[in-house]
Amino acid sequence: MGAALPQSTVGVLALQGAFSNHLSALSTLGVAGRAVRRPVDLEGIQGLILPGGESTTMSMLLDSSGLREPIADLLHGGFPVLGTCAGLILLSKRIHDGRADQRGFDVLDIATARNAYGRQNESFESAVELSGGGSIPGIFIRAPRVMEVGPNVEIIGTRHGEPVLVRERSAIGCAFHPELSGDPTVHRLLIDQIGRSLTAVADASQED
Ligand code: GLN
């Protein structure tokens, strides 16, 4: 358990927003990354990152690119995913201040409020306390605030006692931008999750 198999490839949704630094963060960790722009790009990946950006725009582009359905199918089947900032909004079951036509993937049982930490010029850097001990840097850019957390959601990181890094099953949600700080902790959470999922699939096929 732990590290992903070396040949794992992680897709990064690249329709809009802060995807390129996620690809760099993966490469720093020695993991192959792939920009995902069309349904065919999902083939052969073992995990997915939904980056920061503008969740309303990303939601529209998910429809026009034809990616919404195949991604929803993957995520509802327990595919490892990390959503950061706008990506966290897209994973949440309830979105406050979303646009009427904005739809998410409904995989994290949380409510998020868009832009609830203030405007772009009120963006800030703040330590995130980890439930396992220690802290990591958090860069918050018009970040969503996690307002409610369901009973099956694990809180992995907090800022001033509020959840900012959460996990439910194989979905990890992060209110800040881990790809900008140079700290690999959040990407490692996804890579560990991919390792666990691949091990579970291998174990299940041995039982057949
Ligand atoms: N405020 C943006 C949204 O609502 C998220 C900001 C970000 O991803 N940095 O989509």
Residues whose N, C-alpha, C, O or C-beta is under 5 A from the ligand:
A	BS01	LIG	G52 G53 E54 S55 T56 T84 C85 A86 R114 N115 I141 R142
